[in-house]
Amino acid sequence: MPSYIAEEQRGTEARILNALFPTILQGLQLSHQAADQFGAPPRRPPMEHAQQRHPEQEIYSRLTTDRSFMDVASVLMPVVQAITPPLVEQLLSFGPPKADTDQNEEDRFAQFVPQLVGTITPIVTQVLPGLLQTMHGARAEHPVRVTDRELNQRFLGPILQATLPTIVSALPDLLAIVHGDQRAPVRYERMPGRGMFQLIRISRNDLVHAHRLRDGDVVYLTETPAPPGTTEVRISMAPHGLWWKGVQVTDDADRQICFVETDGETYASFDSRSVQTGGSIVLWKAKAFGVHTPMYVVPTGDLSPDAKCFTFHWAAD
């Protein structure tokens, strides 16, 4: 299996750790909340004369929850450090990704992901009991076992739930870190109406051929006839897509002509003359915490909009 020399490998591992750990920690916050609810004793129905909890009890409960999360977070970094070296080796064995995504690349990627998950999961299972034993120190009179219910509920489950999806979703960026970025340099353009906001410039070719975009998205554009003098815009999303998406059309004066979105109006029609002298199409999506964020821009003139219906299908993100 290919390998770096020691100095290069340590540098690559550090860059991957810097790329992964903040997102994994963010995911742990969500999975840890779910873990607190899972297996909790059922709440008793309120009684007519039940006593109210004192403020001191509320503070104690919050501190207990915070301490519980910090216990899990304290073992997260060593776990991620343990899986980083084999992760680098497997990314090396995968080889550099192609500049454009095609069917062969997708098939190769689909075969690679189960192998990667199969490597990482046993490592987490092996190192976690020892980390907990060290963390508890003298308090641990007996060895910590993977079959322990509390270990699985409080530690193993949330850590795996936060780690594996983050690694799989970040694989294009991780491959770029290991092999060097094979893609063309990013081009930025200003956000229409917001000069200080920069968007990633994409082309009609990126959309028609469904190339993987810089933030990991695949947006497929289809063009069908529309009545002369009009332009139509539609948006759709893959069945597995959960996050909000939107398409905004502006004219040459940065005025918004239409905005279609997956949670609202998915279709709009307008006079083609409004975009004949300029204008842009901006692709939006929900980022962290569901914030609606403009991501990509393509000049409307590149699409020859008259008498066409543009359907933007968000196939992956």
N, C-alpha and C positions, 0 to 999 in steps of 0.2 A: 504494500500500500504506500502511495507517495507520502512524503513528509517534508516539512520545512527544516532548515537548520534551526538550532535552539533559539537564537535571538529572533529570527523571523517568526517562528511559531509563537513565542511569547508575545510579540507585538501584535500578531493577528488575533490571538486569544483575548488580549486586552481590548482591542477594537470591537470584537464581537461582544464581549461582556458589556462594554459601554453602550452598545446598540441595543442589547436585549434587556438588561437588568431593569431600567426604569419602566419599560412596558410590562415586564413580568410582575414587578412590584405593584403597578397599577391594577393589573388583572387579579393579583392576590387579594387586593382590597375588596373586589367584587365577590370573588369566590369564598373569601373568609366570611363575609356577611351571610352567604348562603349556608356555609358550614355551621354558623351559629344557630341558624334556624333548623337545620337538619338534625333530627334526633332529639330536639328539645322536648321536654315534657309538655303535654297539652295544657293550655291555659285554662284555669278554672273560670266559669262564668261569673260575672260580677254579682256579688251578694248585696242585698239591700243595705246591710249595716256593715259592709266591709270597710276596714280602716284605710284611709289614704296613706300612700307611701310618703315618708318624710323626705325633705330635700337631701338629707344626708344619705338616705338609701339610694336615691337617684344618682348622686355623685359616685357612691361606691360601685353601683352597677356599671356606670360609664367607665370608671377606672379599671374595673375587672375586664370589660370588653377590650379596652385599649391594651391592657397587659397581655391578654390572650392573643391579640393581633401581633404585638411585638415579639411574643414567643415564637410565632410562626415566621415572622419576617427575619428574626435573628438567625434562623437556619437556612433561609432562602439563598443568601449570597454564597455560602459554602456549597450548596447543592448546585447552583448554576456554575460555580467554578469547577466542580467535579465533572460536569457534562460538557464543558467547553472544549477540552482537548480531543475527545472522540468526535465531537461535532465538527471541529476543524478538519480532522482526518477524513470524515465522510464527505464533507463539502469538497475536499480536494479530489476524492475518488469520483465524484459526480462529474467533474470537469467544468470548464467555463461554460456558462449559458450562451446560447446563440443571441445575436443582436435582436432578432425578431422571433416572436413566438409562433411556432407552427404546430401541426398535429403531432409530429414525431417528438418535438420537445415536450409537449404536454404529456405524451405517453411515458416518456422517460422520467419526467418529473413525478407522475403518478406512481410509478414503480419505486422511485427513490424514497418517497415520504414514509411508507410503511417500514422500510428498512431503518430509517432514521429514528422513528418512534420506537421500534423494537430495540434499538441500541440505548436510547436515553432512559426509557422507563426502568429497566433493571438496575441501572446505575443509581437512580434516585432511590429505589427500593433498598439497595445495598448500603448506601452511605447515610441515609436518614436516621436509622436506629442509633448508629454510633455517634452522630452529631447530637442527638437528644441525650444520650448517655453522658457525653462530655458537658453539655449545657447544664444538666441537673447536678452533676458532680456527686458530692457525698450523699445527696438526697436519694440517689438511685441505688437502692439495695439489690434490685434484681435487673437483669438485662431487659432492654426494651425490645419487644418483638413486633415484627411487621403484622402479625395476626391480631395485635391489640386493637380493639375497637376505637379507643380514643386517639391512638396514633393515626389511624386511617381517617377518622372524621376531622380531627383538628389540624393534621399536618400533611399526611401523604396525599389525600384527596385534593385539598386546596392548592398545594404546590404543583401537582401534576396538572390540575385544571388550569392554572395560570401559566405554566411553562410551555406545555406542548403546543397549544394554539398559537402562542406568540412566536415560537420558533418556526412553525410551519408557515404562518402568514408572512414572516420576515425572510423566508428563504431567498427570494431574489436579491435582497440587499445583502444578505450574508454571503451569497455566492460572489457578489461584486466585491465584498471586502477581501475574500480569500484569493480570488483569481484576478482582481483588478477589474474595474468597470469596463465592460466591452461595448457599452452603449454609446451612442452619439452624445456630445455635450448637451446639457439642458439649455434651452432657450427660454428666456423670460420676457413677458410683455406686461404692460400695465393693465390693471383692472379697469374696464370702462367706467368712467365716473369717479374712480378712486386712484389717482395718480401714484400714490405712495404704495399701493398694494400690487405686488407682482404675481403673475400667474404663469404656469408652464405652457409654453406655446406648443401646440400640436398641429398636425397636418391632416388633410383629408385622407391621405394614404394610411395614417395611423388608425383612422376610424373605419375605413372601408375594409381593411385587411385585419382589423381587430388585433393590432399589436398591443402587447402589454405596456401600459403607460407608466410613467415614473413613480407614481404612488401606488403601483400594484394593480391598477384598474384595467379592465378590458371593456371597452365600449365599442359596440358594433353598429355602424351606420348603414342603413339601407335607404335607397332613393327610389321613389315611385312617382308617377305623374300626378300633377295637381292642376286645377283649372288655370288657364293663362292669366297672368297678372297677379297671381296669388302665390304665397308660400305657406306651407303647413309644417308644423313641428309636432312630433309625438315623442313620448318617452315610455319605456317599458323596462322591466327588471327581471332577472332570472328568478325562478321559483324559490331558490334558497336564499335570495337576497333579503336582508332584514333592515338594512340601514337606508335612510332617506336619500333620494337623489333628485336633482333638478337640472333643467336646461333653461338658460336665460338668453334672449336675443335682444341686442341693442342696435341703434342706428349710428350714423356717423357722428352725431352730436352726443353720444353716450346716453341717450334716452332709452329707457326700457320699452321694448315693443311687446314682448310677451314673456311669460315665465310659466313653464310647465313642470310638474313635480309628481313624484310617485305617491304622495299622500294627499294630492289635491287634483286640480285639472291636469290631465295627462295629454291634452291636445289643444292646439291653438292654430289659428289661421290669420294671415295679415296680408296687406298690400305689398307686393314685391318691390314697388318703387321706393319704399321706405328703407330698403337696405341695398339699393343698387349702387349708391355712391360710397358705400362703406358700411361699417358696423361689424359686430362680432357675435359669436356664439360662445357662451361661457358655460362650462359644465361644473355643477356644484355637487357636493356630497356631504353627508354627516361625518364629522371626524370625532375625536375623543369627546366623551360626554354628550354626544349627539349634536354638537354645534354645527350649524349649516355653514359650509365653507366653500368659496369659489376655488377651483383647482386648476382647470385647463381652459385655454382660450384658442379659438380658431377663427380667422377672419371669414366673414360671411361670403366675401367675394371669391374665396377659394372653392366654394361649393356651387357657384352658378345657381342661385336660389330660385330664379323665376320658374313658375309652373312645376314646382317640385314639392314633394312631401318628404321631409327628413324624419326618419324614425331612429332615435338613439336608444339602443338596447344595452343596458348596463349588465354585461354578462358575468363580471367578477370584480371584486374589489379587495 
